[in-house]
């Protein structure tokens, strides 16, 4: 190259790499599944980040990732920062590896576009970058308190204060930023990779994600080696069919007390408990329908699980087994109903279980 080329006063801006890996290049088989409206949950997971330069002279740097995700039901902000490991001390934060962090979701997907903005920052290891972390934490707090979109006035104030602080910090740098919109027509699970290198320098066909979520580069995954040489972000769009946190949702948690009082009532025989459950079931079914954090098939699953658990306990009492035996001479009275005891096992291929779940949601299994 002509030595004078490096002294050019102008240069063309090269676009950094951002792209979705082919499904076959994601070795755990989790790529390529369609995410359908009102049937699935959407989640965005940070699989891996890498900051190429962790030290300049005497100053150490650590990665900080800020994410923003907008969908039909609102938006979510997230911060992935080593400071959460404060119990490990304030030194060596550049040595912490952040992997497999969920930054959005599970979101009940209602259709429409999903916008994602992610920024990878290089942050000094000391407290001089507190303005940035404070800004991002403030945004996250506002978003978490809002039922839908956050208050624009409060959000603008937090951002302005943060920008004022950032302008006085020459050492904090945005190393890589991504702004993308996943449209409804191409919303599938998959792995998206952003690399702080010109697109022309990245051979996407030689990039792989192994089962642990590590980004590899090589002719094939066996010969591949962990990617190095540039800053990068690995994001994964996930599809979920079930929510494990449904028991804590306010409308549903109330029925734990209702059902427990019925099942614990020693003044009621099995028939009386059956009738009381029949009276309360429409309310539980209505609570499920009004819980916006759930999608239809998951509502059916939850209704089926709770109905099967309650009817199983009634059948046990009806069979004349009012005690569980934990050992010889240690009879224990059966405990009351507890949502935490409802098993999660549900086989969608079991036509009988699926039909019971549908009936539990649409009708009354105790009528």
C-alpha positions in Angstrom: 0.0 0.0 0.0 1.2 3.5 -0.8 2.5 5.0 2.5 0.7 8.2 1.6 -2.6 6.4 1.9 -2.5 6.5 5.7 -2.3 10.3 5.6 -5.5 10.8 3.7 -7.5 13.6 5.1 -10.8 11.9 4.1 -11.8 8.2 4.2 -14.9 6.3 3.4 -16.8 5.0 6.4 -16.8 1.3 6.5 -19.9 -0.5 7.9 -19.2 -2.8 10.9 -20.5 -6.3 10.8 -23.9 -7.3 12.1 -25.7 -10.4 10.9 -27.6 -13.5 11.6 -25.8 -16.8 11.5 -27.1 -19.6 9.4 -29.2 -22.1 11.3 -26.7 -24.9 10.6 -24.0 -22.8 12.2 -25.8 -22.8 15.6 -24.8 -26.2 17.0 -27.4 -26.6 19.7 -30.2 -26.7 17.2 -32.1 -23.7 18.6 -32.1 -21.6 15.5 -34.8 -21.3 12.8 -38.0 -21.9 14.8 -40.9 -19.5 14.0 -42.2 -17.3 16.8 -46.0 -17.1 16.3 -48.2 -14.4 17.7 -50.3 -15.3 20.8 -48.7 -18.7 20.9 -45.1 -18.1 22.0 -43.0 -15.9 24.3 -40.1 -14.0 22.9 -36.8 -13.5 24.8 -33.5 -11.9 23.8 -30.4 -13.3 25.5 -26.9 -12.0 25.6 -24.8 -15.1 24.9 -21.4 -13.5 25.0 -19.5 -10.2 24.8 -15.9 -9.6 24.2 -13.8 -6.4 24.7 -10.6 -6.7 22.7 -8.7 -4.1 24.8 -9.0 -4.5 28.5 -6.1 -2.3 29.5 -4.5 0.9 28.2 -1.3 1.9 30.0 -2.2 1.8 33.8 -6.0 1.9 33.4 -8.1 -1.3 33.1 -11.4 -1.4 31.2 -14.4 -3.6 31.5 -17.4 -4.2 29.2 -20.8 -2.8 30.0 -23.8 -3.6 27.8 -27.0 -1.6 27.6 -30.0 -3.0 25.8 -33.4 -1.6 24.8 -36.2 -3.7 23.3 -39.5 -2.3 22.1 -42.6 -4.4 21.2 -46.3 -4.0 21.1 -46.8 -4.4 24.8 -44.2 -1.8 25.7 -40.4 -1.7 26.1 -37.7 -3.1 28.3 -34.3 -1.8 29.3 -31.4 -3.8 30.7 -27.9 -3.3 31.9 -25.3 -6.1 32.0 -22.4 -4.9 34.1 -19.7 -6.6 36.3 -20.5 -4.3 39.2 -23.4 -6.6 40.1 -20.6 -8.8 41.5 -19.7 -6.3 44.2 -19.3 -9.1 46.8 -16.2 -10.1 44.8 -14.6 -6.7 45.5 -14.0 -3.7 43.3 -10.9 -4.9 41.6 -10.5 -7.4 38.8 -13.9 -6.5 37.2 -12.3 -6.8 33.8 -11.7 -10.5 34.5 -15.4 -11.3 34.9 -17.1 -13.1 32.1 -20.8 -12.3 31.4 -22.5 -15.0 29.4 -26.1 -16.2 29.0 -27.8 -13.1 30.4 -31.4 -12.5 29.5 -31.8 -8.9 28.5 -35.4 -8.9 27.4 -38.4 -11.2 28.0 -40.1 -13.5 28.3 -42.4 -11.3 26.3 -45.8 -12.6 25.2 -45.4 -12.0 21.5 -48.6 -10.4 20.1 -47.2 -9.8 16.5 -45.7 -6.8 14.9 -42.1 -5.6 14.8 -39.6 -6.0 17.6 -36.9 -3.3 17.8 -33.6 -4.0 19.5 -30.9 -1.5 20.4 -27.7 -2.7 22.0 -24.5 -0.8 22.9 -21.2 -2.3 24.1 -19.3 0.2 26.2 -15.7 0.2 27.3 -15.8 1.5 30.9 -12.9 2.4 33.2 -12.5 0.1 36.1 -12.7 2.9 38.6 -15.7 5.1 39.5 -15.1 7.8 36.9 -17.8 6.1 34.7 -20.5 6.2 37.4 -22.4 8.7 35.3 -23.0 6.2 32.6 -24.1 3.4 34.9 -26.3 5.8 36.8 -28.0 6.8 33.6 -28.6 3.3 32.4 -29.8 2.2 35.8 -32.1 5.2 36.0 -33.6 4.3 32.6 -34.1 0.7 33.8 -35.8 1.9 37.0 -38.2 4.2 35.1 -39.1 1.4 32.6 -39.7 -1.2 35.4 -42.1 1.1 37.2 -44.1 2.0 34.2 -47.1 -0.2 33.2 -46.4 0.6 29.5 -44.1 3.2 28.1 -42.1 5.1 30.6 -42.8 8.7 31.3 -41.0 10.7 28.5 -40.3 13.7 30.8 -38.6 11.5 33.4 -36.8 9.6 30.8 -35.6 12.7 29.0 -34.3 14.1 32.3 -32.3 10.9 33.1 -30.8 10.8 29.6 -29.9 14.5 29.7 -28.1 14.2 33.1 -26.3 11.1 31.8 -25.2 12.8 28.6 -23.9 15.7 30.6 -21.8 13.3 32.7 -20.6 11.4 29.7 -19.4 14.5 27.9 -16.9 15.0 30.7 -15.6 11.5 30.5 -13.2 11.0 27.7 -12.3 7.5 28.8 -15.7 5.8 28.4 -16.3 4.7 24.8 -19.0 3.1 22.8 -17.2 0.2 21.2 -20.0 -1.3 19.2 -23.7 -0.3 18.7 -26.5 -2.2 17.0 -29.9 -1.0 16.0 -32.2 -3.6 14.3 -35.8 -4.3 13.8 -37.1 -7.9 13.5 -40.2 -7.8 11.4 -43.1 -10.2 11.9 -42.4 -11.8 8.5 -38.9 -12.9 9.6 -39.3 -13.4 13.3 -37.5 -16.7 14.0 -35.2 -17.9 16.7 -31.6 -17.4 15.8 -28.2 -16.0 16.8 -27.1 -12.5 15.7 -23.5 -11.4 15.9 -22.1 -7.9 15.9 -18.3 -7.5 15.3 -16.3 -4.3 15.5 -14.7 -5.0 12.1 -15.6 -4.0 8.6 -18.2 -6.2 7.0 -15.9 -7.1 4.2 -13.4 -8.5 6.7 -15.8 -11.0 8.3 -16.4 -14.4 6.7 -19.8 -15.1 8.2 -19.8 -18.7 6.8 -16.8 -19.5 9.0 -18.5 -18.3 12.3 -20.1 -20.9 14.6 -21.8 -21.0 17.9 -21.1 -24.1 20.0 -23.4 -25.7 22.5 -22.0 -23.5 25.3 -22.7 -20.3 23.3 -19.1 -19.5 22.4 -18.4 -17.8 19.1 -15.9 -19.8 17.1 -14.1 -19.0 13.8 -12.9 -21.8 11.5 -13.6 -23.9 8.4 -15.8 -26.1 10.6 -16.9 -26.2 14.2 -14.4 -28.9 15.1 -11.5 -26.9 13.8 -12.9 -23.6 15.0 -11.2 -21.6 17.7 -12.7 -18.9 19.9 -13.1 -15.7 18.0 -10.5 -13.0 18.9 -9.2 -9.9 17.3 -12.2 -7.5 17.6 -14.9 -6.4 20.0 -18.1 -8.4 19.5 -21.6 -9.1 20.8 -23.5 -12.3 20.4 -27.3 -12.1 20.9 -29.8 -14.9 20.7 -33.5 -14.5 19.9 -35.3 -17.3 21.8 -38.8 -18.8 21.6 -40.5 -20.0 24.8 -43.7 -21.9 25.1 -44.1 -21.8 28.9 -43.4 -19.4 31.7 -42.0 -20.8 34.9 -42.9 -17.7 36.9 -46.6 -17.9 36.5 -47.2 -18.7 40.2 -46.1 -15.3 41.3 -48.4 -13.3 39.0 -50.7 -11.3 41.2 -54.0 -12.5 39.7 -53.0 -16.1 40.0 -51.2 -15.9 43.4 -54.5 -14.9 45.0 -56.0 -18.3 44.2 -53.3 -20.1 46.1 -55.0 -18.8 49.3 -58.4 -19.6 48.0 -57.7 -23.2 47.0 -55.6 -23.8 50.1 -58.4 -22.7 52.4 -60.8 -25.1 50.7 -58.4 -28.1 50.7 -57.4 -27.4 54.4 -61.0 -27.1 55.6 -61.6 -30.1 57.9 -65.3 -29.2 58.2 -65.9 -30.0 54.6 -66.1 -33.6 53.2 -64.8 -34.4 49.7 -68.2 -33.5 48.2 -68.2 -30.1 49.9 -64.7 -29.4 48.8 -65.7 -30.4 45.2 -68.6 -28.0 45.2 -66.5 -25.1 46.6 -63.8 -25.7 44.0 -66.6 -25.7 41.3 -67.7 -22.3 42.6 -64.2 -20.8 42.6 -63.0 -22.2 39.3 -64.7 -19.7 37.0 -62.9 -16.9 38.9 -59.6 -18.7 38.5 -60.3 -19.2 34.8 -61.1 -15.5 34.5 -57.9 -14.5 36.3 -56.0 -16.6 33.8 -57.7 -14.9 30.9 -56.9 -11.5 32.3 -53.3 -12.2 33.0 -51.7 -10.4 30.1 -48.3 -11.8 30.7 -49.5 -15.2 29.4 -50.3 -16.5 25.9 -53.2 -18.8 25.1 -51.6 -22.2 25.0 -49.8 -21.5 28.3 -53.1 -20.6 29.9 -54.4 -23.9 28.9 -51.3 -25.7 30.3 -51.6 -23.9 33.6 -55.3 -24.6 33.9 -54.7 -28.2 33.2 -51.9 -28.5 35.7 -53.9 -26.9 38.5 -57.1 -28.9 37.7 -55.2 -32.2 37.6 -53.5 -31.5 40.9 -56.7 -30.5 42.7 -58.7 -33.4 41.3 -55.9 -35.8 42.2 -56.0 -34.7 45.8 -59.7 -35.0 45.9 -59.5 -38.5 44.5 -56.9 -39.4 47.2 -59.3 -38.3 50.0 -62.2 -40.0 48.3 -60.2 -43.3 48.3 -59.8 -43.0 52.0 -56.2 -42.0 52.2 -56.3 -38.9 54.4 -52.6 -39.4 55.4 -49.4 -39.6 53.6 -46.8 -42.0 55.1 -43.2 -40.8 55.1 -42.0 -43.7 57.1 -43.1 -46.4 59.6 -44.9 -44.7 62.5 -44.7 -41.2 60.9 -48.1 -40.4 59.4 -48.3 -36.9 58.2 -51.6 -35.1 57.4 -51.7 -34.0 53.8 -50.8 -30.3 53.4 -53.1 -27.8 51.8 -53.0 -26.6 48.2 -49.9 -24.8 47.2 -49.2 -23.6 43.7 -45.5 -24.3 44.3 -46.4 -28.0 44.6 -48.2 -28.1 41.2 -46.0 -30.1 38.9 -44.6 -28.5 35.8 -44.7 -31.7 33.8 -46.9 -31.4 30.7 -46.5 -33.4 27.6 -48.1 -31.6 24.6 -48.0 -34.8 22.6 -50.4 -36.5 25.2 -53.8 -35.9 23.5 -55.6 -36.7 26.8 -53.6 -34.1 28.8 -54.0 -31.5 26.1 -57.8 -32.1 26.0 -58.0 -31.9 29.8 -56.1 -28.6 29.7 -58.4 -27.2 27.1 -61.5 -28.2 29.0 -60.1 -26.8 32.3 -59.7 -23.4 30.6 -63.0 -23.4 28.7 -65.2 -25.2 31.2 -65.3 -26.3 34.8 -63.7 -29.6 35.7 -65.5 -29.6 39.1 -69.0 -28.9 37.8 
